[in-house]
Amino acid sequence: MKLQRHAAILDLVRCNRVPSQDVLRELLARRGIEVTQTTLSRDIRELGLVKAPNPDGGSTYSVPPHISDPTPALRRLLPSLYLGSEGSGNLLIIKTLIGGAQPIAVAIDYEDWPEVMGTIAGDDTILLILRGTNLRARVTSRLDELAGL
């Protein structure tokens, strides 16, 4: 849902004058996307949207030129850095190439998966703490799929 919401926000800001979060929330609601003010604020920050002045003296949200691909970083990182995972209980260890753990952990945190309580990353190892022991297979399967395994 987050990826779709981010793509919708980018599209709305590119195609409309959006002077406030309230206007953006209304535009999202017209597309069937209900979002809280807190979530929308976080989305705006994560997407790097900025308020730019208008010729009429007001300001609107704009998308910086470097923001072009809403594809999550995890989908880009895993195929080249992920080596595999194993776990016990509600703990999952992810092995990566050297230097790959930090960016993958940040990308997992960004994804905001409901199964994941948090991540701790070293240089080539990530500890995922899951919300339940029954979630490990689901998360492992998703990681393997995103990595193309």
Rosetta constraint file for C-alpha pairs under 8 A:
AtomPair CA 1 CA 5 HARMONIC 6.08 0.50
AtomPair CA 2 CA 6 HARMONIC 6.05 0.50
AtomPair CA 2 CA 111 HARMONIC 7.47 0.50
AtomPair CA 3 CA 7 HARMONIC 6.15 0.50
AtomPair CA 3 CA 70 HARMONIC 6.93 0.50
AtomPair CA 3 CA 71 HARMONIC 7.31 0.50
AtomPair CA 3 CA 72 HARMONIC 7.15 0.50
AtomPair CA 4 CA 8 HARMONIC 6.10 0.50
AtomPair CA 5 CA 9 HARMONIC 6.13 0.50
AtomPair CA 5 CA 33 HARMONIC 7.17 0.50
AtomPair CA 6 CA 10 HARMONIC 6.20 0.50
AtomPair CA 6 CA 43 HARMONIC 6.88 0.50
AtomPair CA 6 CA 47 HARMONIC 7.42 0.50
AtomPair CA 6 CA 70 HARMONIC 6.87 0.50
AtomPair CA 7 CA 11 HARMONIC 6.17 0.50
AtomPair CA 7 CA 70 HARMONIC 6.05 0.50
AtomPair CA 8 CA 12 HARMONIC 6.04 0.50
AtomPair CA 8 CA 28 HARMONIC 7.32 0.50
AtomPair CA 9 CA 13 HARMONIC 6.08 0.50
AtomPair CA 9 CA 24 HARMONIC 7.66 0.50
AtomPair CA 9 CA 28 HARMONIC 7.36 0.50
AtomPair CA 10 CA 14 HARMONIC 6.07 0.50
AtomPair CA 10 CA 63 HARMONIC 6.96 0.50
AtomPair CA 11 CA 15 HARMONIC 6.12 0.50
AtomPair CA 12 CA 16 HARMONIC 5.69 0.50
AtomPair CA 12 CA 18 HARMONIC 7.90 0.50
AtomPair CA 12 CA 24 HARMONIC 7.68 0.50
AtomPair CA 12 CA 27 HARMONIC 7.36 0.50
AtomPair CA 13 CA 17 HARMONIC 6.71 0.50
AtomPair CA 13 CA 18 HARMONIC 6.13 0.50
AtomPair CA 13 CA 61 HARMONIC 6.32 0.50
AtomPair CA 13 CA 62 HARMONIC 6.03 0.50
AtomPair CA 13 CA 63 HARMONIC 6.92 0.50
AtomPair CA 14 CA 62 HARMONIC 6.78 0.50
AtomPair CA 14 CA 63 HARMONIC 6.75 0.50
AtomPair CA 17 CA 60 HARMONIC 5.93 0.50
AtomPair CA 17 CA 61 HARMONIC 7.36 0.50
AtomPair CA 18 CA 23 HARMONIC 6.17 0.50
AtomPair CA 18 CA 24 HARMONIC 6.14 0.50
AtomPair CA 18 CA 60 HARMONIC 5.08 0.50
AtomPair CA 18 CA 61 HARMONIC 5.63 0.50
AtomPair CA 19 CA 23 HARMONIC 6.80 0.50
AtomPair CA 19 CA 58 HARMONIC 7.60 0.50
AtomPair CA 19 CA 59 HARMONIC 5.81 0.50
AtomPair CA 19 CA 60 HARMONIC 4.10 0.50
AtomPair CA 19 CA 61 HARMONIC 6.18 0.50
AtomPair CA 20 CA 24 HARMONIC 6.40 0.50
AtomPair CA 20 CA 60 HARMONIC 7.03 0.50
AtomPair CA 20 CA 61 HARMONIC 7.47 0.50
AtomPair CA 21 CA 25 HARMONIC 6.02 0.50
AtomPair CA 21 CA 37 HARMONIC 7.49 0.50
AtomPair CA 21 CA 40 HARMONIC 7.32 0.50
AtomPair CA 21 CA 41 HARMONIC 7.66 0.50
AtomPair CA 22 CA 26 HARMONIC 6.28 0.50
AtomPair CA 23 CA 27 HARMONIC 6.25 0.50
AtomPair CA 24 CA 28 HARMONIC 6.14 0.50
AtomPair CA 25 CA 29 HARMONIC 6.08 0.50
AtomPair CA 25 CA 34 HARMONIC 7.45 0.50
AtomPair CA 25 CA 35 HARMONIC 6.75 0.50
AtomPair CA 25 CA 37 HARMONIC 7.81 0.50
AtomPair CA 25 CA 40 HARMONIC 7.59 0.50
AtomPair CA 26 CA 30 HARMONIC 6.33 0.50
AtomPair CA 27 CA 31 HARMONIC 6.73 0.50
AtomPair CA 28 CA 32 HARMONIC 6.49 0.50
AtomPair CA 28 CA 33 HARMONIC 5.09 0.50
AtomPair CA 28 CA 34 HARMONIC 6.70 0.50
AtomPair CA 28 CA 35 HARMONIC 7.81 0.50
AtomPair CA 29 CA 33 HARMONIC 4.83 0.50
AtomPair CA 29 CA 34 HARMONIC 5.26 0.50
AtomPair CA 29 CA 35 HARMONIC 7.79 0.50
AtomPair CA 35 CA 39 HARMONIC 6.35 0.50
AtomPair CA 35 CA 40 HARMONIC 6.39 0.50
AtomPair CA 36 CA 40 HARMONIC 6.17 0.50
AtomPair CA 37 CA 41 HARMONIC 6.06 0.50
AtomPair CA 38 CA 42 HARMONIC 6.33 0.50
AtomPair CA 39 CA 43 HARMONIC 6.11 0.50
AtomPair CA 40 CA 44 HARMONIC 6.11 0.50
AtomPair CA 41 CA 45 HARMONIC 6.28 0.50
AtomPair CA 42 CA 46 HARMONIC 6.03 0.50
AtomPair CA 43 CA 47 HARMONIC 5.97 0.50
AtomPair CA 44 CA 48 HARMONIC 6.13 0.50
AtomPair CA 44 CA 49 HARMONIC 5.48 0.50
AtomPair CA 45 CA 49 HARMONIC 6.50 0.50
AtomPair CA 47 CA 67 HARMONIC 7.57 0.50
AtomPair CA 48 CA 63 HARMONIC 7.32 0.50
AtomPair CA 48 CA 64 HARMONIC 7.21 0.50
AtomPair CA 48 CA 67 HARMONIC 7.83 0.50
AtomPair CA 49 CA 61 HARMONIC 6.29 0.50
AtomPair CA 49 CA 62 HARMONIC 5.76 0.50
AtomPair CA 49 CA 63 HARMONIC 5.17 0.50
AtomPair CA 49 CA 64 HARMONIC 6.57 0.50
AtomPair CA 50 CA 61 HARMONIC 5.45 0.50
AtomPair CA 50 CA 62 HARMONIC 5.45 0.50
AtomPair CA 50 CA 63 HARMONIC 6.64 0.50
AtomPair CA 50 CA 64 HARMONIC 7.16 0.50
AtomPair CA 51 CA 59 HARMONIC 5.99 0.50
AtomPair CA 51 CA 60 HARMONIC 5.26 0.50
AtomPair CA 51 CA 61 HARMONIC 4.40 0.50
AtomPair CA 51 CA 62 HARMONIC 6.08 0.50
AtomPair CA 52 CA 59 HARMONIC 5.27 0.50
AtomPair CA 52 CA 60 HARMONIC 5.52 0.50
AtomPair CA 52 CA 61 HARMONIC 6.14 0.50
AtomPair CA 52 CA 62 HARMONIC 6.35 0.50
AtomPair CA 53 CA 57 HARMONIC 6.57 0.50
AtomPair CA 53 CA 58 HARMONIC 5.84 0.50
AtomPair CA 53 CA 59 HARMONIC 4.15 0.50
AtomPair CA 53 CA 60 HARMONIC 6.54 0.50
AtomPair CA 54 CA 58 HARMONIC 5.25 0.50
AtomPair CA 54 CA 59 HARMONIC 5.10 0.50
AtomPair CA 54 CA 60 HARMONIC 6.87 0.50
AtomPair CA 63 CA 67 HARMONIC 6.53 0.50
AtomPair CA 71 CA 75 HARMONIC 7.10 0.50
AtomPair CA 71 CA 76 HARMONIC 7.72 0.50
AtomPair CA 72 CA 76 HARMONIC 6.99 0.50
AtomPair CA 72 CA 107 HARMONIC 7.48 0.50
AtomPair CA 72 CA 111 HARMONIC 7.59 0.50
AtomPair CA 73 CA 77 HARMONIC 5.98 0.50
AtomPair CA 73 CA 107 HARMONIC 5.73 0.50
AtomPair CA 74 CA 78 HARMONIC 5.85 0.50
AtomPair CA 74 CA 104 HARMONIC 6.31 0.50
AtomPair CA 74 CA 107 HARMONIC 5.17 0.50
AtomPair CA 74 CA 108 HARMONIC 6.62 0.50
AtomPair CA 74 CA 111 HARMONIC 7.93 0.50
AtomPair CA 74 CA 146 HARMONIC 7.70 0.50
AtomPair CA 75 CA 79 HARMONIC 7.38 0.50
AtomPair CA 75 CA 146 HARMONIC 5.73 0.50
AtomPair CA 75 CA 147 HARMONIC 7.19 0.50
AtomPair CA 76 CA 80 HARMONIC 7.87 0.50
AtomPair CA 77 CA 81 HARMONIC 6.03 0.50
AtomPair CA 77 CA 82 HARMONIC 7.68 0.50
AtomPair CA 77 CA 103 HARMONIC 7.79 0.50
AtomPair CA 77 CA 104 HARMONIC 6.64 0.50
AtomPair CA 77 CA 147 HARMONIC 7.98 0.50
AtomPair CA 78 CA 82 HARMONIC 4.90 0.50
AtomPair CA 78 CA 104 HARMONIC 7.22 0.50
AtomPair CA 78 CA 143 HARMONIC 7.64 0.50
AtomPair CA 78 CA 146 HARMONIC 6.50 0.50
AtomPair CA 78 CA 147 HARMONIC 4.63 0.50
AtomPair CA 79 CA 146 HARMONIC 7.10 0.50
AtomPair CA 79 CA 147 HARMONIC 4.12 0.50
AtomPair CA 79 CA 148 HARMONIC 6.06 0.50
AtomPair CA 80 CA 147 HARMONIC 7.63 0.50
AtomPair CA 81 CA 96 HARMONIC 5.33 0.50
AtomPair CA 81 CA 97 HARMONIC 5.26 0.50
AtomPair CA 81 CA 100 HARMONIC 5.66 0.50
AtomPair CA 82 CA 94 HARMONIC 7.61 0.50
AtomPair CA 82 CA 95 HARMONIC 6.40 0.50
AtomPair CA 82 CA 96 HARMONIC 4.58 0.50
AtomPair CA 82 CA 97 HARMONIC 6.65 0.50
AtomPair CA 82 CA 100 HARMONIC 7.63 0.50
AtomPair CA 82 CA 147 HARMONIC 6.62 0.50
AtomPair CA 83 CA 94 HARMONIC 7.58 0.50
AtomPair CA 83 CA 95 HARMONIC 5.33 0.50
AtomPair CA 83 CA 96 HARMONIC 5.01 0.50
AtomPair CA 83 CA 97 HARMONIC 6.80 0.50
AtomPair CA 84 CA 94 HARMONIC 5.93 0.50
AtomPair CA 84 CA 95 HARMONIC 5.43 0.50
AtomPair CA 84 CA 96 HARMONIC 7.19 0.50
AtomPair CA 84 CA 144 HARMONIC 7.41 0.50
AtomPair CA 85 CA 92 HARMONIC 6.77 0.50
AtomPair CA 85 CA 93 HARMONIC 5.43 0.50
AtomPair CA 85 CA 94 HARMONIC 4.33 0.50
AtomPair CA 85 CA 95 HARMONIC 5.90 0.50
AtomPair CA 85 CA 140 HARMONIC 6.80 0.50
AtomPair CA 86 CA 92 HARMONIC 5.78 0.50
AtomPair CA 86 CA 93 HARMONIC 5.42 0.50
AtomPair CA 86 CA 94 HARMONIC 6.79 0.50
AtomPair CA 86 CA 140 HARMONIC 7.91 0.50
AtomPair CA 87 CA 91 HARMONIC 5.49 0.50
AtomPair CA 87 CA 92 HARMONIC 4.17 0.50
AtomPair CA 87 CA 93 HARMONIC 5.70 0.50
AtomPair CA 87 CA 136 HARMONIC 7.25 0.50
AtomPair CA 88 CA 92 HARMONIC 6.59 0.50
AtomPair CA 88 CA 133 HARMONIC 7.87 0.50
AtomPair CA 89 CA 132 HARMONIC 7.69 0.50
AtomPair CA 89 CA 133 HARMONIC 4.78 0.50
AtomPair CA 89 CA 136 HARMONIC 7.73 0.50
AtomPair CA 90 CA 129 HARMONIC 6.07 0.50
AtomPair CA 90 CA 130 HARMONIC 4.98 0.50
AtomPair CA 90 CA 131 HARMONIC 6.68 0.50
AtomPair CA 90 CA 132 HARMONIC 5.29 0.50
AtomPair CA 90 CA 133 HARMONIC 4.21 0.50
AtomPair CA 90 CA 134 HARMONIC 7.60 0.50
AtomPair CA 90 CA 135 HARMONIC 7.43 0.50
AtomPair CA 90 CA 136 HARMONIC 6.55 0.50
AtomPair CA 91 CA 127 HARMONIC 6.89 0.50
AtomPair CA 91 CA 128 HARMONIC 5.84 0.50
AtomPair CA 91 CA 129 HARMONIC 4.98 0.50
AtomPair CA 91 CA 130 HARMONIC 6.09 0.50
AtomPair CA 91 CA 133 HARMONIC 7.75 0.50
AtomPair CA 91 CA 136 HARMONIC 7.56 0.50
AtomPair CA 92 CA 127 HARMONIC 5.86 0.50
AtomPair CA 92 CA 128 HARMONIC 5.01 0.50
AtomPair CA 92 CA 129 HARMONIC 6.56 0.50
AtomPair CA 92 CA 130 HARMONIC 7.48 0.50
AtomPair CA 92 CA 136 HARMONIC 6.81 0.50
AtomPair CA 93 CA 125 HARMONIC 6.78 0.50
AtomPair CA 93 CA 126 HARMONIC 5.67 0.50
AtomPair CA 93 CA 127 HARMONIC 4.83 0.50
AtomPair CA 93 CA 128 HARMONIC 6.29 0.50
AtomPair CA 94 CA 125 HARMONIC 5.62 0.50
AtomPair CA 94 CA 126 HARMONIC 5.00 0.50
AtomPair CA 94 CA 127 HARMONIC 6.52 0.50
AtomPair CA 94 CA 128 HARMONIC 7.60 0.50
AtomPair CA 95 CA 101 HARMONIC 7.54 0.50
AtomPair CA 95 CA 124 HARMONIC 5.90 0.50
AtomPair CA 95 CA 125 HARMONIC 4.81 0.50
AtomPair CA 95 CA 126 HARMONIC 6.65 0.50
AtomPair CA 96 CA 100 HARMONIC 5.42 0.50
AtomPair CA 96 CA 101 HARMONIC 5.84 0.50
AtomPair CA 96 CA 124 HARMONIC 4.85 0.50
AtomPair CA 96 CA 125 HARMONIC 6.08 0.50
AtomPair CA 97 CA 101 HARMONIC 7.54 0.50
AtomPair CA 97 CA 124 HARMONIC 5.65 0.50
AtomPair CA 98 CA 123 HARMONIC 5.78 0.50
AtomPair CA 98 CA 124 HARMONIC 4.70 0.50
AtomPair CA 99 CA 123 HARMONIC 4.99 0.50
AtomPair CA 99 CA 124 HARMONIC 5.79 0.50
AtomPair CA 100 CA 104 HARMONIC 6.28 0.50
AtomPair CA 100 CA 123 HARMONIC 6.62 0.50
AtomPair CA 100 CA 124 HARMONIC 5.81 0.50
AtomPair CA 101 CA 105 HARMONIC 5.98 0.50
AtomPair CA 101 CA 121 HARMONIC 5.59 0.50
AtomPair CA 101 CA 122 HARMONIC 6.05 0.50
AtomPair CA 101 CA 123 HARMONIC 5.39 0.50
AtomPair CA 101 CA 124 HARMONIC 4.86 0.50
AtomPair CA 101 CA 125 HARMONIC 5.51 0.50
AtomPair CA 101 CA 126 HARMONIC 5.77 0.50
AtomPair CA 102 CA 106 HARMONIC 6.20 0.50
AtomPair CA 102 CA 121 HARMONIC 5.52 0.50
AtomPair CA 102 CA 122 HARMONIC 6.67 0.50
AtomPair CA 102 CA 123 HARMONIC 6.68 0.50
AtomPair CA 102 CA 126 HARMONIC 7.84 0.50
AtomPair CA 103 CA 107 HARMONIC 6.15 0.50
AtomPair CA 104 CA 108 HARMONIC 6.13 0.50
AtomPair CA 105 CA 109 HARMONIC 6.17 0.50
AtomPair CA 105 CA 119 HARMONIC 6.09 0.50
AtomPair CA 105 CA 120 HARMONIC 7.20 0.50
AtomPair CA 105 CA 121 HARMONIC 6.22 0.50
AtomPair CA 105 CA 126 HARMONIC 6.67 0.50
AtomPair CA 106 CA 110 HARMONIC 6.13 0.50
AtomPair CA 107 CA 111 HARMONIC 6.24 0.50
AtomPair CA 108 CA 112 HARMONIC 6.70 0.50
AtomPair CA 108 CA 113 HARMONIC 7.37 0.50
AtomPair CA 108 CA 119 HARMONIC 7.89 0.50
AtomPair CA 109 CA 113 HARMONIC 7.58 0.50
AtomPair CA 109 CA 118 HARMONIC 7.07 0.50
AtomPair CA 109 CA 119 HARMONIC 7.14 0.50
AtomPair CA 112 CA 116 HARMONIC 7.46 0.50
AtomPair CA 115 CA 130 HARMONIC 5.60 0.50
AtomPair CA 115 CA 131 HARMONIC 5.48 0.50
AtomPair CA 115 CA 132 HARMONIC 7.49 0.50
AtomPair CA 115 CA 135 HARMONIC 6.47 0.50
AtomPair CA 115 CA 139 HARMONIC 7.49 0.50
AtomPair CA 116 CA 128 HARMONIC 6.75 0.50
AtomPair CA 116 CA 129 HARMONIC 6.03 0.50
AtomPair CA 116 CA 130 HARMONIC 4.52 0.50
AtomPair CA 116 CA 131 HARMONIC 5.98 0.50
AtomPair CA 117 CA 128 HARMONIC 7.56 0.50
AtomPair CA 117 CA 129 HARMONIC 5.49 0.50
AtomPair CA 117 CA 130 HARMONIC 5.36 0.50
AtomPair CA 117 CA 131 HARMONIC 5.80 0.50
AtomPair CA 118 CA 128 HARMONIC 5.98 0.50
AtomPair CA 118 CA 129 HARMONIC 5.45 0.50
AtomPair CA 118 CA 130 HARMONIC 7.31 0.50
AtomPair CA 119 CA 126 HARMONIC 6.64 0.50
AtomPair CA 119 CA 127 HARMONIC 5.57 0.50
AtomPair CA 119 CA 128 HARMONIC 4.67 0.50
AtomPair CA 119 CA 129 HARMONIC 6.32 0.50
AtomPair CA 120 CA 126 HARMONIC 5.61 0.50
AtomPair CA 120 CA 127 HARMONIC 5.08 0.50
AtomPair CA 120 CA 128 HARMONIC 6.70 0.50
AtomPair CA 121 CA 125 HARMONIC 5.94 0.50
AtomPair CA 121 CA 126 HARMONIC 4.31 0.50
AtomPair CA 121 CA 127 HARMONIC 6.33 0.50
AtomPair CA 122 CA 126 HARMONIC 6.22 0.50
AtomPair CA 130 CA 135 HARMONIC 6.89 0.50
AtomPair CA 130 CA 136 HARMONIC 7.15 0.50
AtomPair CA 131 CA 135 HARMONIC 7.33 0.50
AtomPair CA 132 CA 136 HARMONIC 7.66 0.50
AtomPair CA 135 CA 139 HARMONIC 6.32 0.50
AtomPair CA 136 CA 140 HARMONIC 6.04 0.50
AtomPair CA 137 CA 141 HARMONIC 5.99 0.50
AtomPair CA 138 CA 142 HARMONIC 6.24 0.50
AtomPair CA 139 CA 143 HARMONIC 6.17 0.50
AtomPair CA 140 CA 144 HARMONIC 6.14 0.50
AtomPair CA 141 CA 145 HARMONIC 6.07 0.50
AtomPair CA 142 CA 146 HARMONIC 6.12 0.50
AtomPair CA 143 CA 147 HARMONIC 6.09 0.50
AtomPair CA 144 CA 148 HARMONIC 6.19 0.50
AtomPair CA 144 CA 149 HARMONIC 5.13 0.50
AtomPair CA 145 CA 149 HARMONIC 5.81 0.50
